[in-house]
Structures are given as structure tokens and as C-alpha cells.
Amino acid sequence: MKDLLHQVYFEDVEVGTEVPPVSITLTLQRLVMEAGANRDLSLMHHDREAAIATGSPDAFANTFFIMGMIERTLREWMGSKGTLRKITSLRMTTFNCPGDVLSFGAKVIALEPDNIVRLEVWAESKKGKTVTAEASLRLPSTV
């Protein structure tokens, strides 16, 4: 379990700081549960035959799942006093299907006024980088 007292401060980071990865194994059950939880009932996200009919090799993770895992990764790293401002430029480059082990990571690409941190964010698997995005967050200061 993650240390609940963990906190990253603006002064702790610099351009190039890497966020520890968060990994998760995709299962059909996980995709079904996630689709039901956010009411994304598009069959391609939880029905193999429907997904294959659309050109995917299998059912695949939807945008809500990917965004949720990016948020989890960033929140676990920054701590409870940080504020996630936005996730932008999300691009899924291939299907993330049951059996894939996704590792979500991020790297600081800019430090801005008002303790704003911009990050490059991604998910990768044995297929390579399957998702890219950018995020910005605000960290507390020690001064």
C-alpha cells in the first residue's frame, strides 16, 4: 500500500524527474466492471466478438479507464496536497486488450509559475507506448 503521508513539493522536482510507474493487468472482467461503472456500454469495450467486428483484436480499454489510470499514477506520486489541473493531448496509438500489462508513467517536462508542473504521460506494454498525453498539476511549496 502507498504511504498515505507521502507528499511531493514543488521544490522536490526538476525537469526530467520521473514518476514511478503504476502497472495493471487488463482482464475482461476489469473491462466489464469499468464499462458498467461509467456507463460506457459500447460493446467493443467488453464484448470480444463485437470488438473483433470493428477491427480490434479483442475487447479494449476505453478512454475513461485510461484517464483514470493516468490520474491514479499522478495522484499516487504527488500526494494529497497536490492538485491535478488537467490531462490533455490524449492519444491512444493501439488497442489495450485483456492480457496486456500496462505500465503508466510520467516525466516532468516543465516547471511554471504558481508551482505548476507539466508532465509527459504514457502507458506502455509489450507493444511499446500505447498511450501518450500531457498533464499539468499544482504542487504545494515548502516555502
N, CA, C and O atoms as a DFTB+ gen file, in Angstrom:
572 C
 N C O
     1  1       0.837      -1.189       0.000
     2  2       0.000       0.000       0.000
     3  2       0.879       1.248       0.000
     4  3       1.922       1.285       0.653
     5  1       0.453       2.250      -0.728
     6  2       1.182       3.503      -0.824
     7  2       1.148       4.229       0.522
     8  3       0.129       4.220       1.211
     9  1       2.258       4.851       0.888
    10  2       2.345       5.642       2.108
    11  2       1.400       6.832       1.994
    12  3       1.586       7.691       1.133
    13  1       0.391       6.888       2.852
    14  2      -0.612       7.950       2.765
    15  2      -0.058       9.314       3.163
    16  3      -0.678      10.338       2.877
    17  1       1.087       9.339       3.812
    18  2       1.690      10.610       4.210
    19  2       2.668      11.141       3.161
    20  3       3.222      12.228       3.321
    21  1       2.879      10.381       2.099
    22  2       3.792      10.782       1.031
    23  2       3.316      12.088       0.411
    24  3       2.137      12.230       0.085
    25  1       4.227      13.040       0.246
    26  2       3.889      14.298      -0.405
    27  2       5.089      14.802      -1.193
    28  3       6.202      14.852      -0.671
    29  1       4.866      15.173      -2.439
    30  2       5.901      15.800      -3.257
    31  2       5.643      17.299      -3.237
    32  3       4.506      17.747      -3.385
    33  1       6.703      18.066      -3.053
    34  2       6.624      19.525      -3.065
    35  2       7.276      20.053      -4.339
    36  3       8.123      19.400      -4.947
    37  1       6.853      21.255      -4.720
    38  2       7.365      21.863      -5.948
    39  2       8.887      21.889      -5.952
    40  3       9.510      21.662      -6.989
    41  1       9.475      22.160      -4.821
    42  2      10.924      22.243      -4.726
    43  2      11.612      20.884      -4.878
    44  3      12.827      20.826      -5.069
    45  1      10.857      19.806      -4.795
    46  2      11.404      18.445      -4.915
    47  2      11.612      18.010      -6.359
    48  3      12.314      17.031      -6.614
    49  1      11.007      18.728      -7.312
    50  2      11.034      18.248      -8.692
    51  2      11.840      19.171      -9.593
    52  3      12.007      20.358      -9.314
    53  1      12.324      18.601     -10.659
    54  2      13.013      19.367     -11.699
    55  2      12.650      18.747     -13.033
    56  3      12.140      17.628     -13.093
    57  1      12.915      19.475     -14.095
    58  2      12.656      18.926     -15.425
    59  2      13.443      17.629     -15.553
    60  3      14.636      17.582     -15.255
    61  1      12.767      16.586     -15.995
    62  2      13.383      15.270     -16.121
    63  2      13.028      14.319     -14.990
    64  3      13.269      13.117     -15.104
    65  1      12.453      14.832     -13.885
    66  2      12.024      13.954     -12.791
    67  2      11.007      12.958     -13.328
    68  3      10.051      13.338     -14.005
    69  1      11.219      11.679     -13.022
    70  2      10.297      10.640     -13.478
    71  2       9.370      10.196     -12.363
    72  3       9.781      10.051     -11.212
    73  1       8.131       9.985     -12.717
    74  2       7.114       9.494     -11.800
    75  2       7.213       7.973     -11.764
    76  3       7.272       7.343     -12.819
    77  1       7.233       7.366     -10.573
    78  2       7.274       5.899     -10.526
    79  2       6.074       5.299     -11.260
    80  3       4.953       5.784     -11.114
    81  1       6.302       4.257     -12.041
    82  2       5.208       3.674     -12.820
    83  2       4.191       2.936     -11.948
    84  3       4.507       2.431     -10.870
    85  1       2.974       2.895     -12.452
    86  2       1.897       2.108     -11.857
    87  2       1.473       1.106     -12.920
    88  3       1.102       1.488     -14.030
    89  1       1.531      -0.183     -12.575
    90  2       1.200      -1.228     -13.549
    91  2      -0.113      -1.905     -13.190
    92  3      -0.479      -2.016     -12.019
    93  1      -0.809      -2.353     -14.219
    94  2      -2.073      -3.051     -14.038
    95  2      -2.239      -4.047     -15.183
    96  3      -1.913      -3.749     -16.331
    97  1      -2.743      -5.220     -14.859
    98  2      -3.036      -6.236     -15.871
    99  2      -4.487      -6.090     -16.307
   100  3      -5.395      -6.098     -15.477
   101  1      -4.699      -5.959     -17.597
   102  2      -6.062      -5.869     -18.107
   103  2      -6.672      -7.261     -18.186
   104  3      -6.062      -8.200     -18.697
   105  1      -7.875      -7.366     -17.673
   106  2      -8.653      -8.590     -17.805
   107  2     -10.013      -8.204     -18.382
   108  3     -10.432      -7.050     -18.291
   109  1     -10.684      -9.166     -18.966
   110  2     -12.020      -8.888     -19.483
   111  2     -12.942      -8.477     -18.342
   112  3     -13.773      -7.584     -18.509
   113  1     -12.806      -9.117     -17.187
   114  2     -13.628      -8.752     -16.028
   115  2     -13.403      -7.276     -15.650
   116  3     -14.363      -6.554     -15.380
   117  1     -12.164      -6.839     -15.632
   118  2     -11.860      -5.447     -15.292
   119  2     -12.509      -4.500     -16.311
   120  3     -13.059      -3.466     -15.932
   121  1     -12.447      -4.848     -17.593
   122  2     -13.050      -4.002     -18.623
   123  2     -14.566      -3.950     -18.484
   124  3     -15.168      -2.891     -18.659
   125  1     -15.190      -5.090     -18.170
   126  2     -16.642      -5.140     -17.981
   127  2     -17.037      -4.269     -16.781
   128  3     -17.980      -3.482     -16.860
   129  1     -16.309      -4.419     -15.680
   130  2     -16.612      -3.639     -14.473
   131  2     -16.458      -2.139     -14.740
   132  3     -17.299      -1.343     -14.324
   133  1     -15.400      -1.761     -15.424
   134  2     -15.153      -0.355     -15.714
   135  2     -16.217       0.200     -16.656
   136  3     -16.705       1.311     -16.452
   137  1     -16.578      -0.560     -17.681
   138  2     -17.602      -0.099     -18.626
   139  2     -18.937       0.105     -17.909
   140  3     -19.647       1.076     -18.171
   141  1     -19.269      -0.806     -17.013
   142  2     -20.512      -0.662     -16.253
   143  2     -20.471       0.507     -15.294
   144  3     -21.468       1.208     -15.118
   145  1     -19.321       0.722     -14.671
   146  2     -19.194       1.795     -13.687
   147  2     -19.360       3.169     -14.312
   148  3     -19.910       4.070     -13.679
   149  1     -18.898       3.345     -15.538
   150  2     -19.014       4.673     -16.152
   151  2     -20.076       4.717     -17.250
   152  3     -20.190       5.700     -17.983
   153  1     -20.848       3.639     -17.350
   154  2     -21.963       3.547     -18.297
   155  2     -21.538       3.663     -19.754
   156  3     -22.304       4.123     -20.601
   157  1     -20.313       3.243     -20.035
   158  2     -19.862       3.177     -21.431
   159  2     -20.235       1.795     -21.932
   160  3     -19.443       0.857     -21.834
   161  1     -21.412       1.672     -22.455
   162  2     -21.925       0.366     -22.835
   163  2     -21.654       0.025     -24.294
   164  3     -22.307      -0.855     -24.854
   165  1     -20.702       0.709     -24.913
   166  2     -20.283       0.339     -26.261
   167  2     -19.736      -1.072     -26.206
   168  3     -18.795      -1.345     -25.460
   169  1     -20.303      -1.955     -26.969
   170  2     -19.942      -3.367     -26.895
   171  2     -18.456      -3.625     -27.118
   172  3     -17.904      -4.566     -26.548
   173  1     -17.804      -2.810     -27.934
   174  2     -16.397      -3.070     -28.250
   175  2     -15.492      -3.029     -27.030
   176  3     -14.368      -3.529     -27.084
   177  1     -15.958      -2.441     -25.923
   178  2     -15.134      -2.336     -24.722
   179  2     -15.279      -3.521     -23.776
   180  3     -14.538      -3.629     -22.800
   181  1     -16.229      -4.409     -24.059
   182  2     -16.387      -5.546     -23.157
   183  2     -16.905      -6.818     -23.839
   184  3     -17.169      -7.816     -23.168
   185  1     -17.048      -6.786     -25.139
   186  2     -17.534      -7.957     -25.879
   187  2     -16.534      -8.275     -26.993
   188  3     -16.372      -7.499     -27.935
   189  1     -15.868      -9.427     -26.871
   190  2     -14.817      -9.785     -27.829
   191  2     -15.307      -9.801     -29.274
   192  3     -14.661      -9.235     -30.157
   193  1     -16.443     -10.446     -29.516
   194  2     -16.939     -10.566     -30.882
   195  2     -17.267      -9.195     -31.487
   196  3     -16.958      -8.927     -32.649
   197  1     -17.889      -8.345     -30.689
   198  2     -18.208      -7.001     -31.184
   199  2     -16.930      -6.213     -31.469
   200  3     -16.849      -5.496     -32.467
   201  1     -15.945      -6.344     -30.604
   202  2     -14.679      -5.633     -30.813
   203  2     -13.974      -6.125     -32.071
   204  3     -13.462      -5.322     -32.853
   205  1     -13.945      -7.427     -32.266
   206  2     -13.291      -8.003     -33.445
   207  2     -14.002      -7.521     -34.718
   208  3     -13.356      -7.266     -35.734
   209  1     -15.314      -7.401     -34.656
   210  2     -16.080      -6.931     -35.821
   211  2     -15.726      -5.489     -36.190
   212  3     -15.928      -5.075     -37.332
   213  1     -15.200      -4.724     -35.233
   214  2     -14.820      -3.331     -35.515
   215  2     -13.351      -3.194     -35.898
   216  3     -12.881      -2.090     -36.173
   217  1     -12.621      -4.314     -35.918
   218  2     -11.222      -4.265     -36.326
   219  2     -10.217      -4.406     -35.205
   220  3      -9.011      -4.422     -35.456
   221  1     -10.684      -4.507     -33.981
   222  2      -9.787      -4.700     -32.843
   223  2      -9.482      -6.186     -32.686
   224  3     -10.298      -7.023     -33.072
   225  1      -8.326      -6.527     -32.129
   226  2      -8.040      -7.942     -31.892
   227  2      -8.837      -8.528     -30.731
   228  3      -8.900      -9.749     -30.583
   229  1      -9.452      -7.671     -29.899
   230  2     -10.180      -8.127     -28.716
   231  2     -10.907      -6.916     -28.131
   232  3     -10.765      -5.801     -28.632
   233  1     -11.682      -7.138     -27.074
   234  2     -12.255      -6.014     -26.330
   235  2     -11.091      -5.139     -25.872
   236  3      -9.970      -5.622     -25.710
   237  1     -11.361      -3.854     -25.665
   238  2     -10.239      -2.980     -25.319
   239  2     -10.656      -1.901     -24.330
   240  3     -11.828      -1.539     -24.227
   241  1      -9.656      -1.398     -23.603
   242  2      -9.874      -0.364     -22.596
   243  2     -10.367       0.916     -23.248
   244  3      -9.903       1.311     -24.318
   245  1     -11.317       1.553     -22.579
   246  2     -11.853       2.798     -23.115
   247  2     -11.130       4.012     -22.529
   248  3     -10.254       3.880     -21.675
   249  1     -11.511       5.174     -22.998
   250  2     -10.861       6.415     -22.585
   251  2     -10.989       6.652     -21.087
   252  3     -10.036       7.105     -20.454
   253  1     -12.147       6.354     -20.509
   254  2     -12.334       6.569     -19.074
   255  2     -11.337       5.742     -18.261
   256  3     -10.782       6.229     -17.276
   257  1     -11.115       4.512     -18.666
   258  2     -10.162       3.660     -17.956
   259  2      -8.756       4.256     -18.036
   260  3      -8.058       4.362     -17.027
   261  1      -8.353       4.640     -19.240
   262  2      -7.010       5.198     -19.436
   263  2      -6.842       6.479     -18.629
   264  3      -5.834       6.653     -17.945
   265  1      -7.820       7.373     -18.704
   266  2      -7.738       8.626     -17.952
   267  2      -7.694       8.362     -16.446
   268  3      -6.962       9.032     -15.718
   269  1      -8.465       7.403     -15.991
   270  2      -8.464       7.068     -14.571
   271  2      -7.119       6.547     -14.104
   272  3      -6.668       6.874     -13.007
   273  1      -6.475       5.735     -14.935
   274  2      -5.161       5.210     -14.558
   275  2      -4.084       6.295     -14.601
   276  3      -3.162       6.287     -13.785
   277  1      -4.197       7.220     -15.542
   278  2      -3.260       8.355     -15.565
   279  2      -3.444       9.168     -14.284
   280  3      -2.468       9.539     -13.633
   281  1      -4.688       9.438     -13.932
   282  2      -4.953      10.197     -12.710
   283  2      -4.417       9.464     -11.485
   284  3      -3.787      10.082     -10.627
   285  1      -4.652       8.171     -11.390
   286  2      -4.140       7.395     -10.258
   287  2      -2.622       7.517     -10.157
   288  3      -2.079       7.748      -9.076
   289  1      -1.946       7.361     -11.289
   290  2      -0.486       7.427     -11.317
   291  2       0.009       8.767     -10.782
   292  3       0.918       8.815      -9.953
   293  1      -0.590       9.846     -11.259
   294  2      -0.160      11.175     -10.845
   295  2      -0.515      11.460      -9.392
   296  3       0.289      12.043      -8.665
   297  1      -1.698      11.063      -8.962
   298  2      -2.105      11.319      -7.577
   299  2      -1.265      10.525      -6.583
   300  3      -0.894      11.048      -5.532
   301  1      -0.963       9.271      -6.903
   302  2      -0.117       8.485      -6.001
   303  2       1.272       9.106      -5.868
   304  3       1.883       9.044      -4.802
   305  1       1.766       9.702      -6.948
   306  2       3.088      10.320      -6.905
   307  2       3.071      11.639      -6.149
   308  3       3.907      11.858      -5.272
   309  1       2.125      12.529      -6.476
   310  2       2.191      13.893      -5.948
   311  2       1.727      14.017      -4.512
   312  3       2.167      14.931      -3.815
   313  1       0.858      13.139      -4.041
   314  2       0.346      13.233      -2.684
   315  2      -0.944      14.035      -2.613
   316  3      -1.363      14.658      -3.588
   317  1      -1.558      14.006      -1.446
   318  2      -2.907      14.565      -1.293
   319  2      -2.976      16.085      -1.330
   320  3      -4.059      16.640      -1.514
   321  1      -1.854      16.771      -1.159
   322  2      -1.883      18.237      -1.188
   323  2      -1.675      18.796      -2.596
   324  3      -1.787      20.004      -2.807
   325  1      -1.376      17.930      -3.552
   326  2      -1.247      18.360      -4.932
   327  2      -2.616      18.442      -5.584
   328  3      -3.576      17.834      -5.110
   329  1      -2.701      19.195      -6.669
   330  2      -3.960      19.358      -7.396
   331  2      -3.732      19.024      -8.863
   332  3      -2.912      19.654      -9.531
   333  1      -4.449      18.043      -9.354
   334  2      -4.395      17.725     -10.776
   335  2      -5.226      18.764     -11.516
   336  3      -6.418      18.918     -11.249
   337  1      -4.600      19.469     -12.439
   338  2      -5.298      20.540     -13.157
   339  2      -5.948      20.033     -14.431
   340  3      -7.125      20.301     -14.672
   341  1      -5.193      19.297     -15.259
   342  2      -5.785      18.796     -16.494
   343  2      -4.913      17.715     -17.118
   344  3      -3.707      17.633     -16.885
   345  1      -5.565      16.903     -17.908
   346  2      -4.911      15.904     -18.758
   347  2      -5.322      16.265     -20.175
   348  3      -6.511      16.369     -20.474
   349  1      -4.333      16.456     -21.052
   350  2      -4.638      16.889     -22.416
   351  2      -3.883      16.042     -23.428
   352  3      -3.041      15.217     -23.076
   353  1      -4.202      16.265     -24.673
   354  2      -3.500      15.646     -25.805
   355  2      -3.448      14.125     -25.700
   356  3      -2.465      13.504     -26.105
   357  1      -4.501      13.529     -25.160
   358  2      -4.543      12.070     -25.023
   359  2      -4.593      11.426     -26.399
   360  3      -5.417      11.787     -27.240
   361  1      -3.706      10.475     -26.613
   362  2      -3.663       9.753     -27.889
   363  2      -3.438       8.270     -27.606
   364  3      -2.431       7.882     -27.013
   365  1      -4.392       7.453     -28.040
   366  2      -4.242       6.003     -27.923
   367  2      -3.724       5.501     -29.266
   368  3      -4.385       5.661     -30.292
   369  1      -2.543       4.895     -29.256
   370  2      -1.904       4.510     -30.514
   371  2      -2.192       3.075     -30.923
   372  3      -1.972       2.703     -32.076
   373  1      -2.679       2.272     -29.997
   374  2      -3.063       0.899     -30.306
   375  2      -4.054       0.421     -29.259
   376  3      -4.269       1.104     -28.258
   377  1      -4.650      -0.717     -29.468
   378  2      -5.638      -1.274     -28.545
   379  2      -4.952      -1.847     -27.308
   380  3      -3.922      -2.513     -27.408
   381  1      -5.535      -1.580     -26.144
   382  2      -5.100      -2.175     -24.882
   383  2      -6.145      -3.217     -24.506
   384  3      -7.263      -2.881     -24.116
   385  1      -5.765      -4.486     -24.630
   386  2      -6.704      -5.597     -24.568
   387  2      -6.435      -6.508     -23.368
   388  3      -5.372      -6.435     -22.752
   389  1      -7.415      -7.372     -23.038
   390  2      -7.191      -8.331     -21.960
   391  2      -5.894      -9.117     -22.183
   392  3      -5.586      -9.545     -23.296
   393  1      -5.148      -9.289     -21.095
   394  2      -3.859      -9.962     -21.153
   395  2      -2.695      -8.982     -21.208
   396  3      -1.569      -9.345     -20.867
   397  1      -2.945      -7.747     -21.631
   398  2      -1.890      -6.733     -21.656
   399  2      -1.594      -6.266     -20.232
   400  3      -2.509      -6.061     -19.433
   401  1      -0.332      -6.102     -19.929
   402  2       0.084      -5.480     -18.672
   403  2       0.494      -4.065     -19.029
   404  3       1.487      -3.851     -19.724
   405  1      -0.275      -3.102     -18.548
   406  2       0.005      -1.701     -18.837
   407  2       0.784      -1.082     -17.691
   408  3       0.471      -1.291     -16.519
   409  1       1.791      -0.328     -18.047
   410  2       2.581       0.414     -17.072
   411  2       2.430       1.890     -17.398
   412  3       2.825       2.341     -18.473
   413  1       1.856       2.642     -16.460
   414  2       1.628       4.068     -16.642
   415  2       2.768       4.835     -16.001
   416  3       3.126       4.578     -14.852
   417  1       3.339       5.772     -16.738
   418  2       4.449       6.556     -16.227
   419  2       4.334       7.998     -16.666
   420  3       3.469       8.355     -17.466
   421  1       5.225       8.827     -16.127
   422  2       5.227      10.244     -16.479
   423  2       6.597      10.832     -16.193
   424  3       7.376      10.292     -15.407
   425  1       6.872      11.956     -16.850
   426  2       8.132      12.663     -16.649
   427  2       7.862      14.157     -16.701
   428  3       7.112      14.631     -17.555
   429  1       8.476      14.899     -15.784
   430  2       8.319      16.344     -15.732
   431  2       8.986      16.959     -16.960
   432  3      10.154      16.694     -17.245
   433  1       8.222      17.791     -17.685
   434  2       8.779      18.446     -18.877
   435  2       8.903      19.954     -18.713
   436  3       9.601      20.603     -19.492
   437  1       8.228      20.527     -17.699
   438  2       8.338      21.970     -17.475
   439  2       7.873      22.327     -16.073
   440  3       6.963      21.710     -15.520
   441  1       8.520      23.334     -15.517
   442  2       8.114      23.929     -14.245
   443  2       7.702      25.361     -14.544
   444  3       8.439      26.108     -15.187
   445  1       6.512      25.738     -14.071
   446  2       5.955      27.038     -14.412
   447  2       5.623      27.831     -13.155
   448  3       5.613      27.277     -12.056
   449  1       5.354      29.109     -13.309
   450  2       4.977      29.916     -12.140
   451  2       3.770      29.331     -11.411
   452  3       3.008      28.546     -11.975
   453  1       3.613      29.722     -10.162
   454  2       2.498      29.278      -9.302
   455  2       2.566      27.787      -9.005
   456  3       1.537      27.148      -8.783
   457  1       3.790      27.223      -9.002
   458  2       4.007      25.811      -8.643
   459  2       3.326      24.831      -9.587
   460  3       2.916      23.745      -9.176
   461  1       3.209      25.218     -10.850
   462  2       2.610      24.347     -11.858
   463  2       3.696      23.455     -12.450
   464  3       4.781      23.917     -12.802
   465  1       3.380      22.174     -12.551
   466  2       4.284      21.183     -13.126
   467  2       3.593      20.578     -14.342
   468  3       2.465      20.096     -14.244
   469  1       4.266      20.603     -15.481
   470  2       3.737      19.949     -16.688
   471  2       4.491      18.645     -16.895
   472  3       5.705      18.579     -16.703
   473  1       3.763      17.616     -17.285
   474  2       4.346      16.297     -17.444
   475  2       3.958      15.662     -18.769
   476  3       2.858      15.867     -19.282
   477  1       4.873      14.899     -19.298
   478  2       4.597      13.966     -20.392
   479  2       4.120      12.695     -19.698
   480  3       4.730      12.250     -18.726
   481  1       3.031      12.111     -20.195
   482  2       2.443      10.930     -19.574
   483  2       2.275       9.848     -20.631
   484  3       2.048      10.150     -21.802
   485  1       2.387       8.586     -20.221
   486  2       2.234       7.497     -21.183
   487  2       1.789       6.215     -20.495
   488  3       1.856       6.072     -19.274
   489  1       1.335       5.294     -21.328
   490  2       1.127       3.900     -20.916
   491  2       1.912       3.065     -21.909
   492  3       1.959       3.365     -23.102
   493  1       2.524       2.018     -21.396
   494  2       3.266       1.127     -22.293
   495  2       3.037      -0.313     -21.879
   496  3       2.691      -0.617     -20.738
   497  1       3.241      -1.177     -22.842
   498  2       3.120      -2.616     -22.635
   499  2       4.163      -3.280     -23.522
   500  3       5.053      -2.614     -24.050
   501  1       4.050      -4.580     -23.683
   502  2       4.983      -5.269     -24.584
   503  2       4.843      -4.764     -26.020
   504  3       5.708      -5.016     -26.859
   505  1       3.748      -4.048     -26.300
   506  2       3.513      -3.470     -27.632
   507  2       4.247      -2.142     -27.815
   508  3       4.238      -1.579     -28.910
   509  1       4.883      -1.636     -26.758
   510  2       5.504      -0.318     -26.787
   511  2       4.581       0.697     -26.134
   512  3       3.698       0.331     -25.359
   513  1       4.784       1.973     -26.445
   514  2       3.903       3.005     -25.896
   515  2       2.553       2.898     -26.592
   516  3       2.459       2.985     -27.817
   517  1       1.516       2.709     -25.790
   518  2       0.175       2.550     -26.336
   519  2      -0.692       3.784     -26.126
   520  3      -1.730       3.939     -26.768
   521  1      -0.261       4.659     -25.224
   522  2      -0.989       5.884     -24.918
   523  2       0.033       6.985     -24.645
   524  3       1.048       6.753     -23.988
   525  1      -0.242       8.173     -25.152
   526  2       0.553       9.347     -24.792
   527  2      -0.406      10.473     -24.416
   528  3      -1.537      10.534     -24.898
   529  1       0.068      11.357     -23.548
   530  2      -0.737      12.501     -23.125
   531  2       0.179      13.506     -22.439
   532  3       1.370      13.256     -22.252
   533  1      -0.387      14.629     -22.076
   534  2       0.290      15.603     -21.228
   535  2      -0.638      15.905     -20.064
   536  3      -1.856      15.761     -20.166
   537  1      -0.041      16.324     -18.956
   538  2      -0.827      16.679     -17.779
   539  2      -0.182      17.875     -17.110
   540  3       1.009      18.138     -17.275
   541  1      -0.994      18.591     -16.353
   542  2      -0.434      19.646     -15.522
   543  2      -1.057      19.529     -14.140
   544  3      -2.219      19.155     -13.982
   545  1      -0.248      19.862     -13.155
   546  2      -0.706      19.814     -11.777
   547  2      -0.037      20.914     -10.991
   548  3       0.960      21.493     -11.422
   549  1      -0.596      21.191      -9.841
   550  2      -0.024      22.193      -8.944
   551  2       0.429      21.456      -7.687
   552  3      -0.320      20.683      -7.089
   553  1       1.673      21.717      -7.307
   554  2       2.225      21.122      -6.099
   555  2       2.328      22.169      -4.991
   556  3       2.508      23.353      -5.274
   557  1       2.214      21.744      -3.741
   558  2       2.429      22.686      -2.652
   559  2       3.916      23.061      -2.570
   560  3       4.782      22.379      -3.118
   561  1       4.173      24.146      -1.880
   562  2       5.537      24.621      -1.724
   563  2       5.985      24.460      -0.281
   564  3       5.168      24.478       0.639
   565  1       7.278      24.304      -0.091
   566  2       7.831      24.223       1.265
   567  2       8.204      25.610       1.781
   568  3       8.568      25.758       2.947
   569  1       8.118      26.622       0.926
   570  2       8.487      27.989       1.343
   571  2       7.279      28.879       1.434
   572  3       7.404      30.057       1.770
